[in-house]
Amino acid sequence: MDYTPQVGDIFLCDSSRLNAKIVKFLMQSPTIYHQIWRYFRHTLEPVYYYHAGMVISENQIIEQQFRVQKDDLDKILTRDIIIWRKKDLTKEQQDTIKQRATEDIGKTYGIILVIAKTLTWVTGVKLFINILGALDRQHEICINRVCKWYNHICDFGSPKYFEDNTKTVNKYCEQYPEEWEIIYLNKGV
């Protein structure tokens, strides 16, 4: 599949590393109680991707590893990846998204948000994400950065961008084909 990059394209990718498997396990269900219920009912939903980033030029992406950084687009195209494109994204919207993203370069990973999401998953109390997450809005995790860069255009179905994860974003894009299209898909690792 050929790919012509466009500013604002969102990529979601997978890995077979242990940390990716743990993250995907925790995204199967909103809480441990849902997880147990779905497990016994055989209704667990698969999670295909654990990491997210965005295209910012014809040959560059921006993503959060430990820090938000630019990287070469070619580096990710051979991975297990899906790239979503927002249809009818204007040049002004692309410029705004790119500006928001590049302003985050150098910002570090949101350990507090990871703790908050884990506590919410274990207890079922969303208050952890809202309170602990609000304490530190400068430090996000990869998918929440992407949702933050986009939150003036799309909310991906969540009232707060820091509540999303790669599963909910992928599912949202699938559910709204009139707004989002798969522009690139590679299933090889």
VEXDREN-2710 file (C-alpha; in Angstrom, 1 decimal):
% VEXDREN-2710
k/r/px/py/pz
1/MET/0.0/0.0/0.0
2/ASP/1.5/3.3/-1.0
3/TYR/1.4/6.2/1.4
4/THR/1.4/9.9/0.7
5/PRO/1.9/11.7/4.1
6/GLN/-0.2/14.5/5.2
7/VAL/0.2/16.7/8.3
8/GLY/-2.2/15.5/10.9
9/ASP/-2.2/11.8/10.0
10/ILE/-2.4/9.8/13.2
11/PHE/-0.5/6.6/13.4
12/LEU/-1.1/3.7/15.9
13/CYS/1.4/0.9/16.0
14/ASP/2.0/-2.3/17.8
15/SER/4.9/-4.3/19.2
16/SER/5.5/-7.7/20.6
17/ARG/7.5/-6.4/23.5
18/LEU/6.3/-7.2/27.1
19/ASN/5.5/-3.5/27.9
20/ALA/3.3/-3.3/24.9
21/LYS/1.5/-6.5/25.8
22/ILE/0.8/-5.1/29.4
23/VAL/-0.5/-1.8/28.0
24/LYS/-2.8/-3.6/25.6
25/PHE/-4.0/-6.0/28.3
26/LEU/-5.0/-3.0/30.5
27/MET/-6.9/-1.4/27.6
28/GLN/-9.1/-4.4/27.0
29/SER/-11.6/-3.2/29.5
30/PRO/-12.2/0.1/31.3
31/THR/-11.8/-1.5/34.7
32/ILE/-10.8/-4.8/36.3
33/TYR/-14.4/-5.5/37.0
34/HIS/-15.3/-5.1/33.3
35/GLN/-12.3/-7.3/32.5
36/ILE/-13.5/-10.1/34.8
37/TRP/-17.0/-9.9/33.5
38/ARG/-16.0/-9.9/29.9
39/TYR/-13.5/-12.7/30.5
40/PHE/-16.1/-15.1/31.9
41/ARG/-18.6/-14.1/29.2
42/HIS/-16.0/-14.5/26.5
43/THR/-16.5/-10.9/25.3
44/LEU/-13.1/-9.4/25.7
45/GLU/-12.4/-7.0/22.9
46/PRO/-9.0/-7.2/21.2
47/VAL/-6.6/-4.3/21.3
48/TYR/-4.4/-4.0/18.2
49/TYR/-2.2/-1.0/19.0
50/TYR/-0.4/0.4/22.0
51/HIS/1.6/3.5/20.7
52/ALA/0.5/6.6/18.9
53/GLY/2.0/9.6/17.1
54/MET/1.4/12.0/14.3
55/VAL/2.8/12.9/10.9
56/ILE/4.1/16.5/10.8
57/SER/5.6/16.7/7.3
58/GLU/6.2/14.6/4.3
59/ASN/9.1/12.8/5.9
60/GLN/8.7/13.4/9.7
61/ILE/6.6/12.2/12.5
62/ILE/6.3/13.4/16.1
63/GLU/5.8/10.9/18.9
64/GLN/6.4/10.5/22.6
65/GLN/8.9/8.0/23.6
66/PHE/10.4/9.2/26.9
67/ARG/10.3/12.7/25.5
68/VAL/8.3/14.2/22.7
69/GLN/10.5/14.1/19.6
70/LYS/10.6/14.2/15.9
71/ASP/11.7/11.2/13.9
72/ASP/11.9/9.9/10.3
73/LEU/8.6/8.7/8.9
74/ASP/10.3/5.8/7.1
75/LYS/11.2/4.4/10.5
76/ILE/7.6/3.4/11.3
77/LEU/6.1/2.3/8.0
78/THR/7.5/-1.2/8.2
79/ARG/6.0/-1.8/11.7
80/ASP/2.6/-3.2/12.5
81/ILE/0.8/0.1/12.0
82/ILE/-2.4/1.8/10.9
83/ILE/-2.5/5.4/9.8
84/TRP/-5.8/7.3/10.1
85/ARG/-6.5/10.5/8.2
86/LYS/-9.1/13.0/9.2
87/LYS/-11.1/13.8/6.0
88/ASP/-11.5/17.5/5.1
89/LEU/-8.8/18.7/7.4
90/THR/-8.1/22.3/6.3
91/LYS/-4.6/23.8/5.9
92/GLU/-5.3/26.0/8.9
93/GLN/-6.3/23.0/11.0
94/GLN/-3.1/21.2/9.9
95/ASP/-1.0/24.2/10.8
96/THR/-2.6/24.5/14.3
97/ILE/-2.2/20.7/15.0
98/LYS/1.5/20.9/13.9
99/GLN/2.1/24.0/16.0
100/ARG/0.5/22.4/19.1
101/ALA/2.6/19.2/18.5
102/THR/5.9/21.0/18.0
103/GLU/5.4/23.1/21.1
104/ASP/5.5/19.8/23.1
105/ILE/8.9/18.8/21.8
106/GLY/11.1/17.9/24.8
107/LYS/8.3/17.4/27.2
108/THR/8.5/14.1/29.1
109/TYR/6.4/11.1/29.8
110/GLY/3.4/11.3/32.1
111/ILE/4.2/8.8/34.9
112/ILE/1.5/10.4/37.1
113/LEU/-1.1/9.8/34.3
114/VAL/0.0/6.2/34.0
115/ILE/-0.5/5.7/37.8
116/ALA/-3.9/7.5/37.6
117/LYS/-5.1/5.3/34.7
118/THR/-3.9/2.2/36.5
119/LEU/-5.7/3.2/39.8
120/THR/-8.8/3.9/37.8
121/TRP/-8.6/0.5/36.1
122/VAL/-8.1/-1.3/39.4
123/THR/-10.7/0.6/41.4
124/GLY/-13.2/1.6/38.8
125/VAL/-13.1/5.2/40.1
126/LYS/-12.6/7.7/37.3
127/LEU/-11.7/10.4/39.8
128/PHE/-8.1/9.2/39.8
129/ILE/-7.7/10.2/36.1
130/ASN/-9.5/13.5/36.7
131/ILE/-7.6/14.6/39.8
132/LEU/-4.2/13.1/39.4
133/GLY/-4.3/13.8/35.7
134/ALA/-5.2/17.4/36.3
135/LEU/-2.2/17.9/38.6
136/ASP/0.2/17.5/35.8
137/ARG/-1.0/18.5/32.3
138/GLN/2.5/19.1/31.0
139/HIS/3.4/15.4/31.1
140/GLU/1.2/13.1/29.0
141/ILE/1.4/9.7/27.5
142/CYS/1.7/9.3/23.7
143/ILE/-2.0/8.8/22.8
144/ASN/-3.1/11.6/25.1
145/ARG/-0.7/14.0/23.5
146/VAL/-2.2/13.2/20.1
147/CYS/-5.7/13.6/21.4
148/LYS/-4.6/16.9/23.0
149/TRP/-3.2/18.2/19.7
150/TYR/-6.5/17.3/18.0
151/ASN/-9.0/18.3/20.8
152/HIS/-10.0/21.5/19.1
153/ILE/-11.1/19.4/16.0
154/CYS/-12.2/16.0/17.4
155/ASP/-12.8/14.6/20.9
156/PHE/-12.6/10.9/19.8
157/GLY/-15.8/10.3/21.8
158/SER/-14.4/11.3/25.3
159/PRO/-15.2/14.5/27.2
160/LYS/-11.6/14.8/28.3
161/TYR/-8.6/14.0/26.0
162/PHE/-6.7/12.3/28.8
163/GLU/-9.3/9.6/29.2
164/ASP/-8.6/8.2/25.7
165/ASN/-6.3/5.3/24.8
166/THR/-5.2/3.8/21.5
167/LYS/-8.1/1.3/21.6
168/THR/-10.8/4.0/22.0
169/VAL/-9.2/6.3/19.3
170/ASN/-8.9/3.4/16.8
171/LYS/-12.5/2.3/17.6
172/TYR/-13.8/5.9/17.2
173/CYS/-12.1/6.3/13.8
174/GLU/-13.6/3.0/12.7
175/GLN/-17.1/4.1/13.8
176/TYR/-16.9/7.3/11.8
177/PRO/-15.8/6.5/8.3
178/GLU/-17.4/9.7/7.0
179/GLU/-14.8/11.6/9.1
180/TRP/-11.8/9.2/9.2
181/GLU/-10.2/6.9/6.7
182/ILE/-7.4/4.4/6.8
183/ILE/-4.7/5.8/4.6
184/TYR/-2.0/3.2/5.4
185/LEU/-2.0/-0.3/6.9
186/ASN/0.9/-2.6/7.5
187/LYS/0.6/-5.8/9.4
188/GLY/4.2/-6.9/9.5
189/VAL/6.6/-6.7/12.4
END
